[in-house]
Amino acid sequence: MNPLRCYPALSTLLRPFRRSQQKTCAAVVAALCQCAQASSFAIAGRLSCLTDVQLGSTLTRLYRFLRNDRFDDWLLTEQLLRLLGARPGPLLVALDWACWHDRFSLLTASVCVGTRSIPVAAAACAARNLSRSQNLFEETFLRLCVDRLRAVGVSAVWLCDRGFHRVGWLKLMVEMRQDGAVRVRLIGVWAAGAKEVWWLATDLENRVSKAVAYYDRRMGIEEQFRDAKGVRFGVKLKWTRFTRPEFVERMYLLVGVALLLWTGVGRAAEEAEPKVRLKSKTEGARLSLARIGSYYWQRMSKRLQLTASFVREHLPPPRLRLFKWLMAPQK
């Protein structure tokens, strides 16, 4: 089996890399998509079945790829942004921290898709070092992400929670704009029954209802953490106890590629069978598109031509909620 031929979207994503890197990365992603587990043993086991090579050898191949410093993670980030940014409108990019056991803190940038998000960049830092350099770490990560967005000519709206509420961060966000002329607005929103006010600082000139709808999509990154790390509902990335930060960063990016493919396949499965997501009358769909894609991967991936165009066309736009109580005429 040649994953680059079976899944042409991987061939498009990995085109800038060396041929040997393309083959290894595509094989790892294909194994991840088929076993629907991010555990290193599960991936190595599936690789063993796909290549007819002993399990110990495929496990060594996996770890050799994770430690390969010639593979440019930021180039993969650029390719993901190029694929996701080909649709009209700016990307909604959520930024947040997640804990990786007791060893690392993981800073992730994720593009909102539907009600979920796709991780496109990740940076891990030892928890003991973070208290001394968190601000610098965040600012460097943002600059690298913005450089990649500019390289592919894609605009983005950044969604950050209260953990980034500092003047230095706002100043950096303003400096990241190329036009230079920015006026920061402060929006206060207090929904009926809410415990506290949403104070939103933004340079968007949209209506208040649109700015609030954008920020509401930030919760997609929280669900994405569960999709990636969760043992009950996710792909069990938590079970892999890496000891090197670069392993965590690269594996998280590979999970992002898998989530991208699963979401496209899940959307195609829903179009073919609308009831597949088991919708309830009160809570909506009980299964995400990514989970449906992982469940139906074996069947649908054989029927579909998984090109980059197919994936792009089957990624749902961010589902923005309309807050009717904010729809009154505004100046």
N, C-alpha and C positions, 0 to 999 in steps of 0.2 A: 504493500500500500504506500502510495506517495501522497502525503497530505497536501502538498502544494498543488497537485493536480485534482485531488478530490475536493478540496476547499479552495477555489481560486481567490477568495477574499484574503486568505493568508498570503498567497503569492503577491497580491497587490500591496498589502501592509508591509511585507518584509522585503520588497523589491530593492531598497537602497543598501541592504546588508550583503555581506559576502555569501556566496552560495552555500558554504558549509554551515554558516550561522542560520541561514534560511531553513535548511533541512532540519537542523536540530530544534530550532524554535518551533517550527510548524509541527514536528513530531510530538513535542511536549504539549502544545496547545491541543492537538488532535486527541492525545491520550486524556488530557484533562476534560475535554468536551465529552468524550465517550464514557468515562468513569464517573463524571459529575462529582468528583472529590478532589480537593486540593492537597490532600495528604501526599507526601513524597512517596510513600510506599504504594499507595493506590495508583499514582501516575506511573511509577516505575513498573508496576505489575501490568498495567495496560500497555505500556511501551513494549514489555516483554512479549505480550500476545501479538502485537502489531508487527514486530520485527523478527519474531522467532529467535530472540536472544535471551540468554539467562538473566534472571531477575537481578542478580548482583551486578552484572555488567550494565544493565539499563539504569540502575540506581546510581552507579558511578557516572554514567553519561549525564544524568540529570544534574548531579551536583557539580560536575565539571562545567556544565553550561551555566549554572547559577553563579559560579565564581569567575567566569570568563570576563576579564576586564576589557576585552576588545569589543564586546557587544555593547553598543551605545543605547542605554535605556531612554535617553532623551530624544534620540532619533525615532524610537518606537512611539514616544509621546507625540512627536511631530506628525507621524503617519496617522495616528489615531485622530488627532485634531483635524488633519486634512480630510479624512473620511467623514467625520462627524460634522465638520463645518461646511460641507458642500451643500447643505440645505439652506433655504432662505432664513434670514433673521439671525440675530446674535446668539451665540451659545450661552446657556446659563451654566456657570461653573461654580459648584459649591466647594468650599475649602473647610477642612476640619481635621482635628486630631483624633487618633484612636490608639488605644493601648495594645501592645503586643506582649502578652504575659506580663512578667515583671522586668523584662529586659529592655524593651524598646518602646518609644512613642513614635507613631507613624503619622506623618502629615500627608494628606491626600487631596488631590484636586480631581473632582468628578463632574462630568458633563451630565446634566439632567436630561432624562429620556423617559417620557411617559410619567409615571409616578415614582420611578426609580432613578438611578444615576449610574454612569459607567466610569470607573476610575481610569484616568489618562496619565496621571503622574503621581509618584509616591516617593517620599524620602523618610528614612528611618534614622532615629537618633537614640543613643543609649540614654535611658531614663535618668541615670545619675549625672549626665552632662547637660541635660536640657535646661535645668534651672539657671545656669550661668549664661546660656547663649540662645534662649528661645526666640527672642526678638530678631536677632541676626539670622537665625535659621529660617524663620518664617519669611523674612524680607528677601533673603537669597533665593528661596524656593519660588516666591512670587515673581521675581525678576526672570528666573529661568523659564517659568511657564509663559510669561508675557513675551519673551524672546521667541519662543516656539510659535505662539499665536501670530506674531508679526511675520515670522518666516513663511507661514502658510497663508497669510492674508486673511485671517479670520478675526472677527470682533467678538467680544465676550462681555457678559455681565457677571461680576463676581459676587457671590453670596457668602457672607461670613457672619458667624454668630457673635455673641457678646464676648467670647474669649479674645476677640481681636479689637476690642474697644479701647484703643489708645491713639493719641494724637499722632505719634510717629507713623502708625499704620495708615491712618487717613491721609497723611501727607504723602506717603509713598504711593498710595493708590491714585492720588491726584497727579503725581509726577509721571505715572505710567501712561497717562493719556497723551497722545501725540499732538492734539490741538493746543494744549496748554491753557486754554480758557475754560475754567471750571468753576461752577458755583455749587457748593455743597448745601443740600437741603436736609433739614431735620424733620422727620415725620413721626408723629405720635399717634398710635392707633390702640384703642382699648375696646376690645370686643365684649359684647354682653356675656356675662358669666365668666370671663377670663380673670385670672388671679392678678395679673399685672399688665402694664402697658408695653406695647412694642414700640421702642424708639429706634427708628431707622435713619441712618445717615446715608445719603445717596447723592450722586450727581446726575441721576436720571431726570429728565424733564417730562416723563410720562405722568399721567394722572395718578393720584394717590392709590386708587384701586389697582392699577396695573403694577405699581411698585410693590404693593403689599402682596399681590399674587406672585410676583417674582420671588420675593423673600420666602413666601410660603413653600416654594419648591425646594428650599434648602433642606427640608426634612428628608428628601430623597437620598441624601448621603448617609443618613442614619440607617435607613433601610438597606442601603448598599453595604454598609458594614456588617449587617446581619446576614445578607446574602453571601458575603465572602467568608466571614469568620465563623458564622453560626454552625453549631453542630446539629441542631434540630431542624432548622429551616434553611441553612446555608450549605456551602460546599466544604465545610469542615476545615478551613484554612487554620483554624485555631489548633488543630491537632498536630500541625507541623511546627516543632519547636526549634526554629533556626537560632543559631548563636552568632551569626554575622549579619549586620544590617543590610548589606548589599543583597543577601539572599532574600530577605523580606521584601525589599523594594522590587526586585525583579519578579518574584513570584506573584506579588500583588498586581503588577502590570499584566502578567500572563492571565491571571484571573479576570482582569478587565477585558482582555481580548475574548476570553471565553464568554463572559457576560454579554459582550457585544453580539457574538454569534448566536448565543442562546436566545437573546431578545428578538433577533430577526427571525429565527426559526419559530419561536413561540408565537410571533405575530402571524406568520404564515399558517401555523396550526390553528390559530383562532379563526382566521378567515375561512379555512376549510371546514371547521367544526365550531361554530360560535359558542356552544355550551361547554367547551373544554375547560374553561376557567372556573367552572362551578360557582357561578354568581349567586349570591344570596340577596334577598329583598332589602335587608337592612344594612349590610356591610359591604355590598358590592362584590367584586371578584375576590375569591378566596385564594387564588393562585396567581402569582406574577407571571409576566411573559417569559422571564428568564427561567423560572422553574418549569413552565410548560415546555420551553425549548430544550431543557436538559432531560425531561421525561421522554420527549418525542424525538430526541436527537437521532437515534439509530434509524428510525423509519423515515423521518422527514429529510435528513441529510442525504439519503440515497435518492430521493425523488426530486430534490431541488438542486438547482445550479447555484451554489453558494458563492456568487461573485460579490465584489465590493458594491456594485450597483444594486444587487438584490438586498444586501444588508442595509444599505443607505435608504432604500425605498421602504423597507419594512421596520425601520426604527420610528416609533411614535414620537411626535413632538411633545415637549413638556406639557403636562396637563395642568393648566392654570385654573385655579378655583375662582369663581366669581363671587365676591362678597357684596351682596345686594345692598347691605346697609352702608356701603361706601360708594354706591353708585349715584348718590345725589349730585346735583350740579356743583362743580368745583371751579374756583377761580385759578 
